[in-house]
Amino acid sequence: MDDDTAYPLHSIGELARLTGLTVRTIRFWSDTGVVPPTDRTPAGYRLYGPDALARLGLVRTLRDLGVGLPVIRQVLEREITVSEVAAVHAEALDVQIRTLRLRQAVLRAVAGRGSTPEEMELVHKLATLSEQERRRLINEFIDSAFEGLDVDPDFLASMRDGMPRLPEDPSQEQLDAWVELAELVQDEEFRAGIRRAAEDQTRAWQESGRPDGERTKYAAQVIKERTAEARQAGIAPDGPAARPYVDRIAAALAEVSRREDGPEFRAWLLERLEAGNDPRYGKYWRLVAVINGWALPDMEPATEWFAAALRAGVRG
């Protein structure tokens, strides 16, 4: 030890009292080279200069942030800057946070369902699928439901364009919706029902010709607007006040279908609506809307009101 030293030196015990760190921690950090001793006593005990307090403060802060000792040593030796380390670790933390939130969402979904061990495994598998795997699952459902049918290309395009896209950091609601959707599209009964509805639509086109895309959109808009007006006015679909609304909608659909409006057409129209009236189809689009953060679709209440009005007219 140099007796002419102009600044006080501290033992490990003194540093421990000054910093609140344990002697064992300071000794370990010293052994790794991040806080090297300035000198030693004649008996070989380590002594540290004033800069050791600042180094220990920085090391403790970086360790609390999850930075490893080899990287800390590079910072102290000015091989890399603190801001560079912070940027890398912030990005790594983002990944960890997303992973933890996904795990939390899976556990909450399992808890909310009262799942069995097998169901928990399924929920976890569905929740952790990659984006490519999720797309493959939905495309396989679409192919299974519509393959080989003369389906309207615009409709098929809308199904594929409406692909659910789970965000990197999904909310609990979005994750729940994805798990439910993934289970739905693998349900053979649902697939069979969608295919039956598509087959019925294909037969209807064969009878009257494929409708023009723009006219179909116009007819759908008429259904939405007229039924919304009726529902807002409190008009029941099976009451006499519903007649003018039904007439306007039926006239628009007759034009699109290239058929003449009348009792026979309306009975045919009701048959088409009932053939495609699987509530799970509406559920499919509601779940996609939740996953993608879209406004919830509002066509289902419109078709339900119109179908009920047609049904009342056919009975009458």
Backbone as numpy.savetxt, mean C-alpha at the origin, in Angstrom:
# Nx Ny Nz CAx CAy CAz Cx Cy Cz
56.38 9.36 31.35 55.54 10.56 31.35 56.40 11.80 31.35
56.05 12.81 30.58 56.81 14.06 30.47 56.37 15.00 31.57
57.30 15.33 32.51 56.96 16.22 33.63 56.73 17.65 33.20
57.13 18.01 31.96 56.97 19.39 31.49 55.64 19.61 30.77
54.74 18.62 30.83 53.46 18.75 30.13 52.72 19.98 30.62
52.22 20.83 29.65 51.61 22.12 30.01 50.11 21.99 30.27
49.50 20.82 30.07 48.06 20.68 30.26 47.81 19.47 31.15
46.69 19.51 31.86 46.41 18.39 32.77 46.04 17.14 31.99
46.47 16.01 32.49 46.13 14.72 31.92 45.16 14.01 32.84
44.28 13.20 32.22 43.25 12.52 32.99 43.43 11.02 32.91
43.17 10.37 34.02 43.14 8.91 34.02 41.79 8.46 33.47
41.68 7.15 33.19 40.40 6.62 32.71 39.31 6.85 33.74
39.63 6.69 35.00 38.63 6.90 36.05 38.12 8.33 36.07
39.04 9.28 35.87 38.62 10.69 35.84 37.74 10.97 34.61
38.12 10.41 33.47 37.28 10.60 32.27 35.89 10.02 32.48
35.83 8.89 33.17 34.54 8.27 33.42 33.67 9.19 34.27
34.26 9.80 35.28 33.48 10.72 36.14 33.06 11.96 35.37
33.92 12.47 34.49 33.61 13.69 33.74 32.57 13.46 32.64
32.55 12.27 32.08 31.66 12.02 30.93 30.42 11.19 31.26
30.47 10.48 32.38 29.34 9.60 32.70 29.44 8.25 32.02
30.51 8.03 31.23 30.72 6.73 30.60 31.39 5.78 31.60
31.29 4.49 31.32 31.94 3.52 32.21 33.43 3.40 31.85
34.22 3.00 32.84 35.64 2.78 32.60 35.84 1.72 31.52
35.01 0.70 31.58 35.12 -0.39 30.61 34.89 0.11 29.18
33.89 0.98 28.98 33.60 1.51 27.65 34.75 2.36 27.14
35.26 3.25 28.01 36.36 4.12 27.58 37.59 3.28 27.23
37.87 2.24 28.03 39.02 1.38 27.76 38.85 0.67 26.41
37.63 0.21 26.14 37.37 -0.49 24.87 37.56 0.47 23.70
37.02 1.67 23.80 37.18 2.64 22.73 38.64 3.03 22.55
39.36 3.06 23.64 40.78 3.39 23.56 41.54 2.27 22.86
41.18 1.02 23.17 41.86 -0.13 22.55 41.62 -0.17 21.05
40.43 0.31 20.60 40.12 0.29 19.16 40.74 1.48 18.43
41.33 2.42 19.17 42.03 3.53 18.56 41.24 4.79 18.35
39.94 4.81 18.74 39.16 6.02 18.51 39.45 7.09 19.57
39.91 6.66 20.76 40.30 7.63 21.81 41.65 7.16 22.36
42.72 7.40 21.62 44.03 6.90 22.07 44.56 7.70 23.26
45.35 7.07 24.13 45.94 7.80 25.27 47.01 8.77 24.79
47.18 9.84 25.55 48.22 10.82 25.23 49.56 10.38 25.82
49.49 9.73 26.96 50.72 9.35 27.66 50.38 8.19 28.60
51.38 7.73 29.33 51.18 6.69 30.33 51.99 7.04 31.58
51.50 6.54 32.72 52.23 6.73 33.98 53.40 5.77 34.00
54.35 5.99 34.93 55.47 5.05 35.06 54.99 3.62 35.27
53.82 3.45 35.87 53.29 2.10 36.10 52.54 1.57 34.87
52.44 2.38 33.82 51.83 1.92 32.58 50.35 2.26 32.43
49.79 3.01 33.36 48.38 3.38 33.25 48.20 4.50 32.20
47.10 4.44 31.49 46.84 5.40 30.41 46.45 6.76 30.97
46.93 7.79 30.27 46.55 9.17 30.58 46.06 9.84 29.29
45.08 10.73 29.46 44.43 11.35 28.29 44.45 12.87 28.42
44.70 13.52 27.28 44.73 14.97 27.25 43.34 15.58 27.14
43.23 16.93 27.07 41.93 17.61 27.00 41.09 17.22 25.79
41.75 16.89 24.66 40.97 16.54 23.47 40.20 15.24 23.64
40.58 14.44 24.61 39.89 13.17 24.83 38.43 13.39 25.21
38.15 14.46 25.97 36.76 14.74 26.35 35.91 15.03 25.11
36.46 15.82 24.18 35.71 16.14 22.96 35.53 14.89 22.09
36.58 14.08 21.99 36.49 12.86 21.17 35.47 11.89 21.76
35.49 11.76 23.08 34.52 10.85 23.72 33.08 11.32 23.49
32.88 12.65 23.53 31.54 13.19 23.28 31.06 12.88 21.87
31.96 13.04 20.88 31.60 12.76 19.50 31.36 11.27 19.28
32.26 10.44 19.86 32.12 8.99 19.71 30.79 8.53 20.30
30.46 9.04 21.49 29.21 8.62 22.12 28.01 9.03 21.26
28.04 10.24 20.72 26.92 10.71 19.88 26.77 9.83 18.65
27.89 9.54 17.96 27.82 8.73 16.75 27.40 7.29 17.07
27.86 6.75 18.20 27.45 5.39 18.58 25.96 5.35 18.88
25.45 6.41 19.55 24.01 6.47 19.84 23.19 6.49 18.55
23.77 7.03 17.47 23.10 7.08 16.18 23.33 5.81 15.35
24.04 4.85 15.93 24.21 3.57 15.25 25.43 3.48 14.36
26.34 4.45 14.43 27.54 4.43 13.59 28.57 3.50 14.23
29.18 2.64 13.41 30.17 1.68 13.92 31.50 2.33 14.22
32.29 1.67 15.06 33.58 2.23 15.47 34.57 2.39 14.31
34.62 1.47 13.34 35.55 1.70 12.21 35.23 3.00 11.45
33.94 3.29 11.26 33.55 4.52 10.57 33.86 5.73 11.45
33.63 5.61 12.74 33.93 6.71 13.66 35.43 7.05 13.60
36.25 6.02 13.52 37.69 6.25 13.45 38.04 7.01 12.17
37.35 6.69 11.06 37.59 7.43 9.81 37.20 8.89 9.96
36.11 9.15 10.69 35.68 10.53 10.92 36.73 11.27 11.73
37.17 10.64 12.80 38.15 11.29 13.68 39.48 11.53 12.98
39.81 10.66 12.05 41.06 10.84 11.30 40.85 11.65 10.03
39.62 12.22 9.91 39.26 13.12 8.80 39.36 12.46 7.43
39.14 11.15 7.40 39.08 10.46 6.11 37.71 10.67 5.47
36.68 10.80 6.27 35.34 11.14 5.81 34.76 12.17 6.76
33.74 12.90 6.28 33.13 13.95 7.11 31.92 13.41 7.86
31.57 14.13 8.91 30.39 13.77 9.68 29.14 13.83 8.82
29.05 14.83 7.93 27.85 14.97 7.09 27.72 13.79 6.12
28.85 13.27 5.61 28.79 12.10 4.73 28.28 10.88 5.49
28.79 10.71 6.71 28.34 9.60 7.54 26.85 9.74 7.85
26.43 10.96 8.19 25.03 11.20 8.54 24.11 10.87 7.37
24.51 11.24 6.15 23.67 10.99 4.98 23.48 9.50 4.74
24.57 8.73 4.83 24.50 7.28 4.61 23.63 6.62 5.68
23.83 7.03 6.93 23.09 6.39 8.02 21.62 6.81 8.01
21.34 8.02 7.58 19.94 8.45 7.49 19.20 7.60 6.47
19.87 7.30 5.33 19.24 6.46 4.30 19.03 5.04 4.82
20.04 4.53 5.55 19.91 3.18 6.11 18.78 3.12 7.13
18.65 4.18 7.91 17.57 4.22 8.90 16.21 4.25 8.23
16.11 4.94 7.08 14.84 4.96 6.33 14.41 3.54 5.98
15.37 2.73 5.52 15.06 1.35 5.16 14.62 0.57 6.40
15.35 0.76 7.51 15.00 0.06 8.74 13.63 0.47 9.24
13.33 1.75 9.15 12.03 2.25 9.62 10.91 1.65 8.79
11.08 1.62 7.45 10.06 1.04 6.58 9.85 -0.44 6.91
10.97 -1.15 7.17 10.87 -2.57 7.51 10.12 -2.76 8.81
10.46 -1.94 9.81 9.80 -2.05 11.11 8.32 -1.72 11.02
7.99 -0.69 10.23 6.57 -0.32 10.08 5.80 -1.43 9.38
6.44 -2.07 8.39 5.78 -3.17 7.70 5.54 -4.33 8.66
6.54 -4.63 9.49 6.37 -5.70 10.48 5.25 -5.34 11.46
5.24 -4.08 11.89 4.20 -3.64 12.82 2.82 -3.79 12.18
2.71 -3.40 10.90 1.43 -3.49 10.22 0.98 -4.94 10.08
1.94 -5.84 9.78 1.61 -7.26 9.67 1.09 -7.78 11.00
1.80 -7.44 12.09 1.39 -7.91 13.41 0.01 -7.37 13.79
-0.25 -6.12 13.45 -1.56 -5.55 13.76 -2.66 -6.23 12.93
-2.33 -6.52 11.67 -3.31 -7.22 10.82 -3.61 -8.60 11.39
-2.58 -9.29 11.82 -2.76 -10.63 12.40 -3.58 -10.54 13.68
-3.24 -9.55 14.54 -3.96 -9.38 15.80 -5.43 -9.04 15.56
-5.68 -8.19 14.56 -7.05 -7.77 14.27 -7.89 -8.89 13.71
-7.25 -9.85 13.04 -7.99 -10.96 12.43 -8.16 -12.14 13.39
-7.41 -12.13 14.50 -7.43 -13.30 15.36 -6.90 -14.52 14.62
-5.79 -14.31 13.89 -5.31 -15.31 12.95 -4.73 -16.55 13.63
-4.84 -17.67 12.91 -4.14 -18.89 13.29 -2.68 -18.76 12.84
-1.80 -19.65 13.30 -0.41 -19.59 12.84 -0.29 -19.67 11.32
-1.14 -20.50 10.69 -1.10 -20.62 9.23 -1.52 -19.32 8.55
-2.56 -18.68 9.10 -3.02 -17.41 8.54 -1.98 -16.32 8.74
-1.29 -16.34 9.90 -0.25 -15.35 10.16 0.87 -15.50 9.14
1.24 -16.74 8.83 2.28 -16.97 7.83 1.84 -16.44 6.46
0.56 -16.66 6.11 0.05 -16.18 4.83 0.05 -14.66 4.77
-0.43 -14.01 5.85 -0.47 -12.54 5.89 0.93 -11.98 5.72
1.89 -12.57 6.43 3.28 -12.08 6.34 3.81 -12.26 4.93
3.51 -13.41 4.31 4.00 -13.66 2.94 3.40 -12.66 1.97
2.10 -12.41 2.06 1.44 -11.48 1.14 1.94 -10.06 1.35
2.17 -9.68 2.61 2.57 -8.31 2.92 4.00 -8.01 2.47
4.83 -9.05 2.37 6.24 -8.82 2.04 6.58 -9.17 0.60
5.56 -9.40 -0.24 5.83 -9.62 -1.66 6.49 -8.39 -2.27
7.35 -8.60 -3.24 7.96 -7.48 -3.95 6.93 -6.87 -4.90
7.23 -5.69 -5.42 6.34 -5.02 -6.37 6.12 -5.92 -7.60
7.17 -6.56 -8.08 7.05 -7.45 -9.24 6.16 -8.64 -8.92
6.30 -9.20 -7.72 5.47 -10.34 -7.33 4.01 -9.94 -7.18
3.75 -8.73 -6.67 2.37 -8.25 -6.54 1.73 -8.07 -7.91
2.48 -7.50 -8.84 1.96 -7.31 -10.20 1.67 -8.66 -10.86
2.57 -9.62 -10.64 2.38 -10.94 -11.23 1.10 -11.59 -10.69
0.84 -11.41 -9.41 -0.35 -11.99 -8.79 -1.63 -11.41 -9.40
-1.66 -10.09 -9.59 -2.86 -9.45 -10.15 -3.00 -9.78 -11.62
-1.90 -9.79 -12.37 -1.98 -10.13 -13.79 -2.44 -11.58 -13.98
-2.01 -12.46 -13.10 -2.42 -13.85 -13.19 -3.93 -13.97 -12.94
-4.45 -13.15 -12.02 -5.90 -13.13 -11.77 -6.65 -12.64 -13.01
-6.17 -11.56 -13.61 -6.84 -11.00 -14.79 -6.82 -12.01 -15.94
-5.67 -12.64 -16.15 -5.56 -13.64 -17.22 -6.52 -14.81 -16.96
-6.58 -15.25 -15.71 -7.44 -16.39 -15.37 -8.92 -16.06 -15.58
-9.30 -14.82 -15.24 -10.71 -14.43 -15.32 -11.16 -14.15 -16.76
-10.26 -13.63 -17.61 -10.71 -13.14 -18.92 -10.05 -13.79 -20.12
-9.09 -14.67 -19.90 -8.37 -15.28 -21.01 -9.32 -16.05 -21.93
-9.16 -15.83 -23.24 -9.95 -16.55 -24.22 -11.31 -15.94 -24.50
-11.67 -14.88 -23.78 -12.97 -14.24 -23.99 -12.80 -12.99 -24.87
-13.84 -12.68 -25.61 -13.83 -11.49 -26.47 -14.20 -10.28 -25.62
-13.29 -9.94 -24.70 -13.54 -8.85 -23.75 -13.19 -7.52 -24.40
-13.95 -6.50 -24.06 -13.68 -5.15 -24.55 -12.23 -4.77 -24.21
-11.40 -4.45 -25.21 -10.01 -4.09 -24.94 -9.87 -2.92 -23.96
-10.79 -1.95 -24.03 -10.73 -0.82 -23.11 -10.94 -1.28 -21.67
-11.86 -2.24 -21.48 -12.11 -2.77 -20.15 -10.88 -3.50 -19.62
-10.29 -4.33 -20.48 -9.11 -5.08 -20.07 -7.96 -4.14 -19.74
-7.83 -3.08 -20.54 -6.78 -2.09 -20.28 -7.01 -1.39 -18.95
-8.28 -1.11 -18.63 -8.59 -0.44 -17.36 -8.25 -1.34 -16.18
-8.45 -2.66 -16.35 -8.09 -3.60 -15.28 -6.58 -3.59 -15.04
-5.82 -3.59 -16.13 -4.35 -3.62 -15.96 -3.81 -2.26 -15.53
-4.44 -1.18 -16.02 -4.01 0.16 -15.60 -4.33 0.41 -14.12
-5.36 -0.29 -13.63 -5.75 -0.13 -12.23 -4.98 -1.05 -11.31
-3.74 -1.33 -11.66 -2.90 -2.22 -10.86 -2.67 -1.62 -9.46
-2.90 -2.39 -8.40 -2.62 -1.85 -7.06 -1.12 -1.66 -6.88
-0.74 -0.51 -6.34 0.68 -0.20 -6.12 0.87 0.18 -4.66
1.31 -0.79 -3.89 1.50 -0.58 -2.45 2.71 0.33 -2.24
2.56 1.44 -1.51 3.71 2.34 -1.29 4.82 1.65 -0.51
6.02 2.22 -0.58 7.14 1.67 0.19 6.87 1.73 1.68
6.13 2.74 2.10 5.82 2.92 3.52 4.30 2.94 3.68
3.65 1.78 3.53 2.18 1.76 3.53 1.60 2.03 4.91
0.41 2.61 4.91 -0.32 2.77 6.17 -0.91 1.42 6.54
-1.39 1.32 7.78 -2.03 0.08 8.21 -3.23 -0.24 7.31
-3.99 0.80 6.96 -5.17 0.61 6.11 -4.78 0.07 4.74
-3.69 0.62 4.17 -3.25 0.17 2.85 -2.75 -1.27 2.89
-2.01 -1.61 3.94 -1.52 -2.98 4.05 -2.67 -3.96 4.24
-3.62 -3.61 5.10 -4.80 -4.46 5.30 -5.54 -4.66 3.98
-5.67 -3.56 3.21 -6.38 -3.64 1.93 -5.63 -4.56 0.96
-4.30 -4.46 0.94 -3.53 -5.31 0.03 -3.68 -6.78 0.39
-3.56 -7.12 1.67 -3.70 -8.51 2.10 -5.09 -9.04 1.72
-6.12 -8.22 1.95 -7.48 -8.63 1.62 -7.65 -8.80 0.11
-7.06 -7.89 -0.66 -7.16 -7.97 -2.12 -6.43 -9.21 -2.64
-5.24 -9.47 -2.10 -4.46 -10.63 -2.53 -5.22 -11.92 -2.24
-5.89 -11.98 -1.11 -6.70 -13.16 -0.80 -7.91 -13.25 -1.75
-8.51 -12.10 -2.05 -9.69 -12.08 -2.91 -9.38 -12.59 -4.31
-8.28 -12.11 -4.91 -7.99 -12.49 -6.30 -7.54 -13.95 -6.41
-7.22 -14.59 -5.30 -6.87 -16.01 -5.32 -8.07 -16.91 -4.99
-9.21 -16.27 -4.71 -10.44 -17.01 -4.40 -11.04 -17.55 -5.70
-11.07 -18.86 -5.83 -11.55 -19.48 -7.07 -13.01 -19.14 -7.35
-13.81 -19.02 -6.30 -15.22 -18.68 -6.50 -15.37 -17.27 -7.06
-14.55 -16.35 -6.56 -14.58 -14.97 -7.08 -14.15 -14.95 -8.54
-13.08 -15.65 -8.85 -12.60 -15.70 -10.24 -13.68 -16.27 -11.17
-14.33 -17.34 -10.70 -15.37 -17.96 -11.53 -16.54 -17.01 -11.73
-16.90 -16.25 -10.69 -18.01 -15.30 -10.82 -17.68 -14.18 -11.78
-16.46 -13.67 -11.73 -16.04 -12.61 -12.65 -16.04 -13.14 -14.09
-15.60 -14.38 -14.25 -15.56 -14.95 -15.60 -16.97 -15.16 -16.14
-17.89 -15.62 -15.29 -19.28 -15.79 -15.73 -19.87 -14.46 -16.19
-19.59 -13.39 -15.43 -20.10 -12.07 -15.81 -19.50 -11.62 -17.14
-18.21 -11.90 -17.35 -17.56 -11.53 -18.61 -18.13 -12.33 -19.77
-18.40 -13.61 -19.52 -19.00 -14.44 -20.57 -20.39 -13.94 -20.94
-21.17 -13.53 -19.94 -22.50 -13.00 -20.20 -22.41 -11.72 -21.02
-21.44 -10.88 -20.68 -21.26 -9.63 -21.43 -20.86 -9.92 -22.86
-20.02 -10.92 -23.04 -19.59 -11.30 -24.40 -20.79 -11.76 -25.23
-21.65 -12.58 -24.63 -22.85 -13.04 -25.35 -23.76 -11.87 -25.72
-23.86 -10.90 -24.79 -24.69 -9.73 -25.07 -24.14 -8.94 -26.24
-22.82 -8.83 -26.33 -22.21 -8.12 -27.46 -22.45 -8.87 -28.77
-22.41 -10.18 -28.69 -22.64 -10.98 -29.90 -24.07 -10.79 -30.43
-25.00 -10.50 -29.49 -26.39 -10.29 -29.88 -26.59 -8.91 -30.52
-25.94 -7.89 -29.96 -26.22 -6.53 -30.41 -25.00 -5.78 -30.92
-23.84 -6.42 -30.92 -22.63 -5.73 -31.38 -21.92 -5.05 -30.22
-20.61 -4.93 -30.36 -19.81 -4.31 -29.30 -20.11 -2.81 -29.26
-20.42 -2.26 -28.08 -20.72 -0.84 -27.98 -19.48 0.02 -28.16
-19.70 1.21 -28.68 -18.63 2.18 -28.84 -18.14 2.64 -27.46
-16.81 2.77 -27.34 -16.23 3.11 -26.04 -16.74 4.43 -25.47
-16.82 5.45 -26.32 -17.28 6.75 -25.85 -18.75 6.71 -25.44
-19.54 5.96 -26.20 -20.96 5.84 -25.85 -21.14 5.10 -24.52
-20.28 4.11 -24.31 -20.35 3.36 -23.04 -20.04 4.28 -21.86
-19.03 5.12 -22.02 -18.69 6.07 -20.97 -19.83 7.05 -20.73
-20.45 7.47 -21.82 -21.59 8.39 -21.70 -22.73 7.73 -20.93
-23.02 6.45 -21.26 -24.11 5.75 -20.57 -23.80 5.59 -19.09
-22.54 5.25 -18.77 -22.15 5.11 -17.36 -22.32 6.43 -16.62
-21.97 7.54 -17.29 -22.12 8.85 -16.68 -23.59 9.18 -16.44
-24.45 8.80 -17.38 -25.89 9.02 -17.21 -26.40 8.25 -15.99
-25.98 7.00 -15.86 -26.40 6.19 -14.71 -25.98 6.86 -13.41
-24.72 7.29 -13.34 -24.21 7.91 -12.12 -24.98 9.18 -11.78
-25.14 10.04 -12.78 -25.75 11.35 -12.53 -27.23 11.23 -12.18
-27.98 10.43 -12.97 -29.42 10.33 -12.73 -29.73 9.63 -11.41
-28.99 8.55 -11.12 -29.26 7.86 -9.85 -28.82 8.70 -8.66
-27.76 9.49 -8.85 -27.32 10.37 -7.75 -28.40 11.41 -7.46
-28.99 11.96 -8.51 -30.07 12.94 -8.33 -31.24 12.29 -7.58
-31.60 11.09 -7.99 -32.74 10.40 -7.36 -32.44 10.09 -5.89
-31.23 9.59 -5.62 -30.89 9.24 -4.24 -30.82 10.47 -3.35
-30.27 11.56 -3.90 -30.19 12.80 -3.11 -31.58 13.37 -2.82
-32.52 13.13 -3.74 -33.89 13.59 -3.53 -34.70 12.64 -2.66
-34.06 11.54 -2.25 -34.74 10.58 -1.39 -35.76 9.74 -2.12
-35.58 9.55 -3.41 -36.54 8.79 -4.21 -36.20 7.31 -4.15
-37.14 6.50 -3.73 -36.94 5.06 -3.65 -36.99 4.46 -5.04
-36.15 3.47 -5.33 -36.12 2.89 -6.67 -37.41 2.17 -7.06
-38.17 1.72 -6.06 -39.40 0.99 -6.38 -40.65 1.85 -6.30
-40.46 3.19 -6.21 -41.60 4.09 -6.15 -41.91 4.73 -7.49
-43.10 5.30 -7.65 -43.47 5.91 -8.94 -42.60 7.09 -9.32
-42.04 7.79 -8.35 -41.20 8.95 -8.65 -39.90 8.57 -9.34
-39.56 7.28 -9.29 -38.32 6.83 -9.92 -38.44 6.72 -11.44
-39.67 6.68 -11.94 -39.92 6.40 -13.36 -39.14 7.32 -14.32
-39.19 8.65 -14.14 -38.47 9.52 -15.10 -36.97 9.25 -15.14
-36.40 8.95 -14.00 -34.96 8.67 -13.94 -34.64 7.37 -14.66
-35.46 6.37 -14.44 -35.26 5.07 -15.08 -35.41 5.21 -16.60
-36.39 6.01 -17.03 -36.61 6.19 -18.46 -35.38 6.79 -19.14
-34.79 7.81 -18.51 -33.64 8.48 -19.12 -32.44 7.53 -19.19
-32.24 6.77 -18.12 -31.11 5.83 -18.12 -31.33 4.73 -19.14
-32.52 4.17 -19.16 -32.81 3.07 -20.08 -32.67 3.54 -21.53
-33.09 4.76 -21.82 -32.97 5.28 -23.18 -31.51 5.38 -23.60
-30.65 5.84 -22.68 -29.22 5.95 -22.99 -28.60 4.58 -23.22
-28.98 3.60 -22.40 -28.43 2.25 -22.54 -28.96 1.55 -23.79
-30.20 1.84 -24.14 -30.76 1.26 -25.37 -29.99 1.76 -26.58
-29.65 3.03 -26.57 -28.89 3.60 -27.69 -27.51 2.95 -27.78
-26.85 2.79 -26.62 -25.53 2.17 -26.61 -25.61 0.72 -27.08
-26.67 0.01 -26.69 -26.83 -1.41 -27.01 -27.42 -1.64 -28.40
-27.79 -0.54 -29.08 -28.41 -0.63 -30.40 -29.70 -1.46 -30.34
-30.47 -1.25 -29.30 -31.73 -1.94 -29.13 -32.83 -0.91 -28.87
-34.06 -1.35 -28.98 -35.19 -0.46 -28.74 -35.63 -0.58 -27.28
-35.79 0.60 -26.65 -36.22 0.58 -25.25 -37.65 0.07 -25.15
-37.93 -0.65 -24.10 -39.26 -1.20 -23.86 -39.17 -2.29 -22.82
-40.28 -2.91 -22.46 -40.28 -3.95 -21.42 -39.29 -5.08 -21.70
-39.24 -5.53 -22.95 -38.33 -6.63 -23.28 -36.87 -6.21 -23.08
-36.54 -5.01 -23.53 -35.16 -4.52 -23.37 -34.82 -4.37 -21.89
-35.75 -3.85 -21.12 -35.47 -3.61 -19.70 -35.32 -4.93 -18.94
-36.08 -5.94 -19.31 -35.91 -7.26 -18.70 -34.52 -7.82 -19.06
-34.14 -7.64 -20.34 -32.80 -8.07 -20.79 -31.70 -7.31 -20.03
-31.92 -6.02 -19.86 -30.95 -5.18 -19.17 -30.81 -5.61 -17.71
-31.92 -5.89 -17.05 -31.88 -6.34 -15.66 -31.13 -7.66 -15.56
-31.35 -8.54 -16.53 -30.64 -9.83 -16.53 -29.14 -9.62 -16.62
-28.71 -8.65 -17.46 -27.28 -8.37 -17.59 -26.72 -7.81 -16.27
-27.45 -6.90 -15.65 -26.99 -6.30 -14.40 -26.88 -7.35 -13.30
-27.85 -8.23 -13.23 -27.83 -9.25 -12.18 -26.74 -10.29 -12.43
-26.47 -10.56 -13.69 -25.40 -11.51 -14.02 -24.04 -10.98 -13.57
-23.88 -9.67 -13.64 -22.60 -9.07 -13.25 -22.62 -8.47 -11.86
-23.68 -8.75 -11.10 -23.83 -8.11 -9.79 -23.17 -8.93 -8.70
-21.85 -9.05 -8.75 -21.10 -9.68 -7.68 -20.52 -8.56 -6.81
-21.00 -8.44 -5.56 -20.51 -7.34 -4.72 -19.00 -7.36 -4.52
-18.40 -8.53 -4.73 -16.95 -8.61 -4.55 -16.19 -7.88 -5.65
-16.85 -7.68 -6.80 -16.20 -6.90 -7.87 -16.06 -5.44 -7.43
-17.13 -4.92 -6.82 -17.04 -3.57 -6.27 -16.01 -3.50 -5.15
-15.94 -4.56 -4.36 -14.96 -4.63 -3.27 -13.54 -4.59 -3.84
-13.33 -5.28 -4.96 -12.01 -5.29 -5.61 -11.55 -3.86 -5.88
-12.42 -3.05 -6.49 -12.02 -1.69 -6.84 -11.91 -0.78 -5.61
-12.71 -1.05 -4.58 -12.57 -0.27 -3.35 -11.21 -0.53 -2.70
-10.79 -1.79 -2.69 -9.49 -2.13 -2.10 -8.35 -1.51 -2.91
-8.45 -1.58 -4.25 -7.43 -0.95 -5.11 -7.35 0.55 -4.82
-8.51 1.18 -4.65 -8.54 2.62 -4.38 -7.84 2.95 -3.06
-8.06 2.14 -2.04 -7.40 2.36 -0.75 -5.90 2.20 -0.89
-5.46 1.14 -1.57 -4.03 0.89 -1.73 -3.35 2.02 -2.49
-3.99 2.49 -3.56 -3.38 3.51 -4.42 -3.67 4.93 -3.97
-4.45 5.09 -2.92 -4.77 6.43 -2.43 -5.72 7.17 -3.35
-6.58 6.45 -4.06 -7.56 7.06 -4.95 -8.86 7.36 -4.20
-9.68 8.20 -4.82 -11.03 8.41 -4.29 -11.80 7.09 -4.45
-12.63 6.78 -3.49 -13.39 5.53 -3.55 -14.37 5.56 -4.72
-14.48 4.48 -5.48 -15.40 4.44 -6.63 -16.85 4.58 -6.17
-17.65 5.25 -7.01 -19.04 5.52 -6.62 -20.05 4.93 -7.59
-19.60 3.97 -8.43 -20.51 3.39 -9.42 -21.43 2.33 -8.81
-20.96 1.64 -7.80 -21.72 0.53 -7.23 -23.10 0.96 -6.70
-23.19 2.05 -5.90 -24.52 2.47 -5.43 -25.45 2.85 -6.59
-24.86 3.39 -7.67 -25.68 3.79 -8.82 -26.30 2.57 -9.50
-25.48 1.55 -9.75 -26.02 0.37 -10.43 -26.99 -0.39 -9.52
-26.75 -0.38 -8.22 -27.67 -1.04 -7.30 -29.05 -0.37 -7.33
-29.06 0.97 -7.33 -30.33 1.70 -7.36 -31.06 1.42 -8.68
-30.31 1.49 -9.77 -30.93 1.30 -11.08 -31.46 -0.13 -11.23
-30.70 -1.12 -10.77 -31.15 -2.51 -10.84 -32.43 -2.70 -10.02
-32.47 -2.08 -8.84 -33.67 -2.20 -8.00 -34.87 -1.55 -8.68
-34.65 -0.45 -9.37 -35.74 0.24 -10.08 -36.24 -0.61 -11.25
-35.30 -1.20 -12.00 -35.69 -2.08 -13.10 -36.47 -3.29 -12.57
-35.99 -3.84 -11.48 -36.63 -5.01 -10.89 -38.09 -4.68 -10.51
-38.27 -3.51 -9.91 -39.62 -3.09 -9.54 -40.49 -2.92 -10.78
-39.93 -2.41 -11.86 -40.68 -2.20 -13.09 -41.06 -3.50 -13.75
-40.13 -4.48 -13.71 -40.40 -5.78 -14.31 -41.51 -6.48 -13.53
-41.44 -6.40 -12.20 -42.48 -7.00 -11.36 -43.84 -6.36 -11.59
-43.78 -4.99 -11.78 -45.04 -4.27 -11.95 -45.67 -4.58 -13.28
